[in-house]
Amino acid sequence: MLTLRSTVTATALTAAALALPVPVYADGHDSADTHCGLFTCQVEANDPGSEGKAPSGNRGDDGGDNGGGGAKKSKWSCTYKLADPQPPAGSMDWEGHKPGDGSVYEQTCSYGGDDGYHVIRMVWAADPPTGGVDPAVLAQRAVDKMRLRGPDIGIAPKAGGHGLVGLPVWMWTAKTAEAYGPNTASASAGAVTVTATATVDRIVWDMGDGHQVTCTTAGTPYQSSYGKQSSPDCGYRYLRSSKDEPGAKYPVTATSTWTIDWRGAGQTGQLTQTRQSQTQVSIGQLKVLN
């Protein structure tokens, strides 16, 4: 991944004085043409068949346009974050403006996804920028804040305990925000804010004996007063013992499917993600003595 920042360095100053382009290569990405001026950097990715344009540069002291319309077409996307704190008065980041006259934002432009090229620079804008902010990307950032995880498994017979062939097995998960939802978080870039809400749609229980059970609820926690009753919403019965399994136990895997609805910037959308948890149960064969 190649990341460029618009900062004044000795190399940039020397290159600007000599009016020479500064090639920058990293992680084997030697197929991009990178030119740094006094205050801006621009990457021209060699992918003329892609859509979108690279971020245009600001005009430097020489009056030339470091970005302009000559940039090759590429799959660029940009996001904006309000600089906090704002640069001091007189900083070149204000581009000749004074504090209070608009604001300075950190602009991140990316080409080729996480493993591609990234240009980070400070830009001034009279109004909060919205162009280039992808609400779907912000939705994913919101999801990352939620720390969603697999089911918080509850099972009877409990892990480490012993069940019997033919007797009911109860499965459930704790209804926490991280394990079942609902879980809500927001993410912002510039003036755009996206809010996402995640809930578990279903849990698929792989019982380890070749069978699966799909539960559309969190399940009902077992209590001793229930005796040998079956679970009303999420249960199973083993038809053979686990004596021939590794460790004489069945591996049980619970896979939850999260449905995530998001809204922001006048748009809505939906994401789907899965999470897993595991446990083991020991199932024995009931022996009848004559």
C-alpha positions as CSV (number, residue, x, y, z in Angstrom):
1,M,0.0,0.0,0.0
2,L,1.4,3.4,-1.0
3,T,0.3,6.4,1.1
4,L,1.4,9.9,0.2
5,R,0.9,13.0,2.5
6,S,1.0,16.6,1.4
7,T,3.7,17.7,3.7
8,V,6.8,19.9,3.0
9,T,9.9,17.7,3.2
10,A,13.5,18.3,2.3
11,T,13.1,16.0,-0.7
12,A,10.0,17.8,-1.9
13,L,11.7,21.2,-1.5
14,T,14.8,20.0,-3.4
15,A,12.7,18.5,-6.2
16,A,10.6,21.6,-6.5
17,A,13.7,23.8,-6.8
18,L,15.1,21.6,-9.5
19,A,11.6,21.4,-11.2
20,L,12.0,17.6,-11.3
21,P,9.3,15.0,-10.6
22,V,9.8,12.8,-7.6
23,P,9.0,9.1,-8.2
24,V,7.8,7.2,-5.2
25,Y,7.6,3.4,-5.2
26,A,6.5,1.1,-2.3
27,D,5.3,-2.4,-1.9
28,G,6.0,-3.2,-5.5
29,H,3.6,-0.6,-6.9
30,D,6.0,0.7,-9.5
31,S,3.3,1.1,-12.2
32,A,2.0,4.5,-10.9
33,D,3.5,7.8,-11.9
34,T,3.8,10.0,-8.8
35,H,4.8,13.7,-8.9
36,C,5.3,15.9,-5.9
37,G,5.3,19.6,-6.0
38,L,6.0,22.0,-3.2
39,F,2.8,21.4,-1.3
40,T,0.9,18.7,-3.1
41,C,1.3,15.1,-4.3
42,Q,-0.5,13.4,-7.1
43,V,-0.6,9.8,-8.1
44,E,-1.4,9.0,-11.7
45,A,-2.3,5.3,-11.8
46,N,-1.7,3.5,-15.0
47,D,-5.2,2.2,-15.6
48,P,-6.7,4.3,-18.4
49,G,-9.7,2.0,-18.7
50,S,-11.1,2.6,-15.2
51,E,-13.6,5.2,-14.2
52,G,-13.3,8.3,-12.0
53,K,-10.4,10.8,-11.8
54,A,-7.4,11.2,-9.5
55,P,-7.6,14.1,-7.0
56,S,-6.6,17.4,-8.5
57,G,-3.8,19.3,-7.0
58,N,-3.7,22.9,-5.7
59,R,-1.9,25.5,-7.6
60,G,1.7,26.0,-6.3
61,D,3.9,29.0,-6.3
62,D,4.9,28.5,-9.9
63,G,1.3,29.1,-11.0
64,G,1.1,25.6,-12.6
65,D,-1.7,23.1,-11.9
66,N,-0.3,20.0,-10.3
67,G,-3.4,18.0,-10.9
68,G,-5.6,19.5,-13.6
69,G,-7.5,17.8,-16.3
70,G,-4.4,15.8,-17.4
71,A,-4.9,13.0,-14.8
72,K,-5.5,9.6,-16.2
73,K,-8.9,8.0,-15.5
74,S,-8.7,5.7,-12.5
75,K,-10.8,4.2,-9.8
76,W,-10.4,7.0,-7.3
77,S,-12.7,7.7,-4.3
78,C,-12.2,10.5,-1.8
79,T,-13.5,11.1,1.8
80,Y,-13.2,14.2,4.0
81,K,-12.7,14.7,7.7
82,L,-12.8,18.1,9.4
83,A,-9.3,18.9,10.6
84,D,-9.3,19.0,14.4
85,P,-7.8,21.3,15.6
86,Q,-8.0,23.7,12.6
87,P,-4.6,25.0,11.3
88,P,-3.4,28.3,12.8
89,A,-4.0,31.6,11.0
90,G,-1.4,32.1,8.3
91,S,-1.1,28.4,7.5
92,M,-0.8,27.6,3.8
93,D,-3.6,25.0,4.4
94,W,-6.0,27.9,4.5
95,E,-5.1,28.7,0.8
96,G,-5.2,32.4,1.4
97,H,-8.3,32.4,3.6
98,K,-8.7,33.3,7.2
99,P,-10.0,31.0,10.1
100,G,-13.8,31.3,10.1
101,D,-13.9,31.7,6.3
102,G,-14.8,28.1,5.5
103,S,-12.8,25.2,7.1
104,V,-9.8,23.0,6.4
105,Y,-10.5,19.3,5.9
106,E,-8.3,16.2,5.7
107,Q,-8.9,14.7,2.3
108,T,-8.1,11.0,1.7
109,C,-8.2,9.8,-1.8
110,S,-7.8,6.1,-2.6
111,Y,-7.2,4.1,-5.7
112,G,-7.5,0.4,-5.9
113,G,-9.0,-0.3,-2.4
114,D,-7.0,-1.0,0.8
115,D,-4.1,-2.4,-1.1
116,G,-3.9,0.4,-3.6
117,Y,-2.6,4.0,-3.6
118,H,-3.6,6.6,-1.0
119,V,-3.1,10.3,-1.1
120,I,-3.8,12.3,2.1
121,R,-3.7,16.1,2.1
122,M,-5.3,19.1,3.7
123,V,-7.8,21.1,1.6
124,W,-9.8,24.2,2.2
125,A,-13.6,24.4,1.5
126,A,-16.1,27.1,1.9
127,D,-18.8,24.6,2.8
128,P,-18.5,21.0,4.2
129,P,-17.6,18.8,1.2
130,T,-19.9,16.0,0.3
131,G,-18.7,14.9,-3.1
132,G,-16.8,11.6,-3.1
133,V,-18.1,10.5,0.3
134,D,-19.5,7.0,-0.2
135,P,-22.3,6.4,2.4
136,A,-21.7,2.6,2.0
137,V,-18.1,3.0,3.1
138,L,-19.3,5.0,6.1
139,A,-21.8,2.3,6.9
140,Q,-19.0,-0.3,7.0
141,R,-17.1,2.0,9.4
142,A,-20.1,2.2,11.6
143,V,-20.4,-1.6,11.6
144,D,-16.7,-1.8,12.6
145,K,-17.5,0.3,15.7
146,M,-20.2,-2.2,16.8
147,R,-17.7,-5.1,17.6
148,L,-20.3,-7.7,16.5
149,R,-19.4,-11.2,17.5
150,G,-20.8,-14.7,17.3
151,P,-23.6,-16.0,19.6
152,D,-22.9,-16.1,23.3
153,I,-23.7,-19.8,23.4
154,G,-25.9,-21.3,26.0
155,I,-26.6,-25.0,25.7
156,A,-28.1,-27.8,27.8
157,P,-26.6,-30.2,28.5
158,K,-24.0,-27.5,29.3
159,A,-20.5,-27.6,28.0
160,G,-18.5,-30.1,30.0
161,G,-21.7,-31.9,31.0
162,H,-23.3,-35.0,29.6
163,G,-26.5,-35.5,27.7
164,L,-28.2,-38.7,26.5
165,V,-29.3,-39.9,23.1
166,G,-33.0,-39.1,22.5
167,L,-33.2,-36.4,25.2
168,P,-33.8,-32.8,24.3
169,V,-31.0,-30.4,23.8
170,W,-31.7,-26.7,24.3
171,M,-29.7,-23.9,22.5
172,W,-29.8,-20.2,23.0
173,T,-27.7,-17.0,23.0
174,A,-27.5,-14.1,25.4
175,K,-29.4,-11.1,24.0
176,T,-26.5,-8.6,24.2
177,A,-25.9,-5.8,21.7
178,E,-22.7,-7.5,20.5
179,A,-24.0,-11.0,20.3
180,Y,-27.6,-10.5,19.2
181,G,-28.5,-6.9,18.8
182,P,-30.0,-4.5,18.1
183,N,-26.7,-2.6,17.9
184,T,-26.5,0.9,16.5
185,A,-23.5,3.1,15.6
186,S,-22.7,6.1,13.3
187,A,-19.8,7.2,11.2
188,S,-19.1,10.6,9.7
189,A,-17.0,12.2,7.0
190,G,-17.3,15.9,6.5
191,A,-21.0,16.8,6.6
192,V,-22.1,13.3,5.9
193,T,-23.2,11.0,8.7
194,V,-24.4,7.4,8.3
195,T,-26.2,5.5,11.0
196,A,-26.4,1.7,10.9
197,T,-28.4,-0.7,13.0
198,A,-27.6,-4.4,13.2
199,T,-29.7,-7.3,14.4
200,V,-29.4,-11.1,14.1
201,D,-31.7,-12.5,11.5
202,R,-31.0,-16.2,12.3
203,I,-28.6,-18.6,13.9
204,V,-27.6,-21.8,12.2
205,W,-26.5,-24.5,14.7
206,D,-24.2,-27.2,13.3
207,M,-24.7,-30.0,15.8
208,G,-21.5,-31.9,14.8
209,D,-23.3,-35.1,13.7
210,G,-24.1,-34.0,10.2
211,H,-27.3,-32.1,11.0
212,Q,-28.1,-28.4,11.3
213,V,-30.8,-26.5,13.1
214,T,-31.9,-23.0,12.0
215,C,-33.3,-20.8,14.7
216,T,-34.9,-17.5,14.0
217,T,-35.0,-16.4,17.6
218,A,-32.3,-16.1,20.3
219,G,-33.6,-19.4,21.8
220,T,-34.9,-20.0,25.3
221,P,-32.5,-20.5,28.2
222,Y,-33.0,-23.8,29.9
223,Q,-34.1,-24.0,33.5
224,S,-34.1,-27.1,35.7
225,S,-37.9,-26.7,36.2
226,Y,-38.4,-27.6,32.5
227,G,-37.3,-31.2,33.1
228,K,-37.3,-33.2,29.9
229,Q,-39.4,-30.8,27.9
230,S,-38.2,-29.8,24.4
231,S,-37.2,-26.2,23.7
232,P,-40.1,-24.2,22.4
233,D,-38.0,-22.4,19.7
234,C,-34.5,-23.8,19.4
235,G,-33.8,-27.4,20.2
236,Y,-32.4,-30.7,19.0
237,R,-32.2,-34.4,19.8
238,Y,-29.2,-36.6,19.1
239,L,-29.8,-40.0,17.6
240,R,-26.4,-41.5,18.4
241,S,-23.8,-41.1,21.1
242,S,-20.6,-39.1,20.7
243,K,-18.3,-41.9,21.8
244,D,-16.7,-42.3,18.4
245,E,-16.0,-38.5,18.0
246,P,-12.7,-36.9,18.8
247,G,-12.6,-36.4,22.5
248,A,-15.9,-38.3,22.7
249,K,-17.7,-35.0,22.1
250,Y,-19.7,-33.4,19.3
251,P,-18.3,-30.0,18.1
252,V,-21.2,-27.5,18.0
253,T,-20.9,-24.4,15.8
254,A,-23.4,-21.5,16.0
255,T,-23.3,-19.1,13.0
256,S,-25.3,-15.9,13.3
257,T,-26.4,-13.9,10.3
258,W,-26.5,-10.2,11.0
259,T,-28.7,-7.9,8.9
260,I,-27.5,-4.3,9.0
261,D,-29.7,-1.5,7.8
262,W,-28.1,1.9,7.2
263,R,-29.3,5.4,6.4
264,G,-27.5,8.6,5.5
265,A,-26.8,11.3,2.9
266,G,-30.3,10.7,1.5
267,Q,-29.6,7.0,0.9
268,T,-30.4,3.7,2.5
269,G,-28.9,0.3,2.2
270,Q,-28.4,-3.1,3.8
271,L,-25.4,-5.2,4.6
272,T,-25.2,-8.8,5.7
273,Q,-22.4,-10.3,7.9
274,T,-21.9,-13.6,9.7
275,R,-20.1,-14.4,13.0
276,Q,-19.4,-17.8,14.6
277,S,-18.9,-19.3,18.0
278,Q,-18.1,-22.9,19.0
279,T,-18.6,-25.3,21.9
280,Q,-18.7,-29.1,22.5
281,V,-21.3,-31.5,24.0
282,S,-20.9,-35.1,25.2
283,I,-23.8,-37.4,24.4
284,G,-24.0,-40.8,25.9
285,Q,-26.2,-43.9,25.3
286,L,-28.8,-44.7,27.8
287,K,-28.2,-48.2,29.2
288,V,-31.2,-50.2,30.5
289,L,-30.4,-52.9,33.1
290,N,-32.6,-55.9,33.3
